[in-house]
Amino acid sequence: MQQQVYHSREIQAWEQRWFAQNNSGLGLMKQVAWQSHLKLIEYFSESPKSVKRIAVWCGTGNNAGDGYFIAAYLAEQGYQVDVYAAERGSSIALQQAFEYSKDKIDHLYPNFNIVDQYDAHIDALFGIGLNRVLDQHWQHIIQCFNAGIDYSGKPFKTQPKPIYPFSVCNAHANTPKNLMKKMATKIEHGAVGIITQPVYSVENATMLLELLKDAKTELGKEQSQTQLILGFFPIVKLRTAQFLAAHVPGIHVPALWMDKLAKAKKISEEEERKVGFELSLNAFVELKKIHPKIHMMSANNFELVADLLKY
């Protein structure tokens, strides 16, 4: 089953709505941890390897609070859980999370020198609130985690899967040079792929490919392996086209699409869908010819995507 992926901006918006209803930070922490631990149990049950011993890596802020609660909830389900943690910050909710977990987990270690072999490691170091450049100490800890070794260089029992840094960018801008500069920044920070907002014309796609080339040239990294992945979101309704054009930054829906969908809508919903599908299919086929790296955005309309992929 395909899992929904959310942008940090969406999660921040949910948090704002949560607090706007006078809910507490501790309540949010518990909610996140509870749902996370249920997902983890589901994941562990489907793993080909038995998962019994778990290490949770906790940082200094509220994301660490999520980690403490997750550790406690998993321990209550019978898992053997150890927590490796940095010095806790001043958040009251974080302190409450720690107090809840300390008598439930097996061990709490005040560093990241792993003392045992574990079947799974959970990263609760930083969350979406991270808004600063990490110092060398924290960078080293994260690099160790991603490399499957502890802070002292000992390998994990279970090696983590590789993490590939991808980024996103707009597909359209009134000033293309600004878009090129943003691409350059993403390349400079190590992105192996840049996924664009939906693209609906060969001209738009060609411009983006040229901008990526210019960004690499500006950085002196013409041999960079960073790839562009064109976003594509099928449109089969005039309302969808109007919403994307008016309310979603960085997307250009051609006027021709608007005109054809508007005329079709006056005939019938069936005709509107038929015309939208034809427009989407033709654009998709043409985009594949010039650049076959495409991120298909389904909005859970998997049947529509499956129909497009038949051609």
Secondary structure by P-SEA (a helix, b strand, c coil): cbbbbbcaaaaaaaaaaaaaacccaaaaaaaaaaaaaaaaaaaaaaccccccbbbbbbcccaaaaaaaaaaaaaaaaccbbbbbbccccccaaaaaaaaacccccccccccccccccccccccccccccccccccaaaaaaaaaaaaccccccccccccccbbbbbbbbbcccccaaaaaaaaaaaaaacccbbbbcccccaaaaaaaaaaaaaaaaaaccccccbbbbbbbbbbccaaaaaaaacccccccccaaaaaaaaaaaaacaaaaaaaaaaaaaaaaaaaaaaccccccccccaaaaaaaaacc
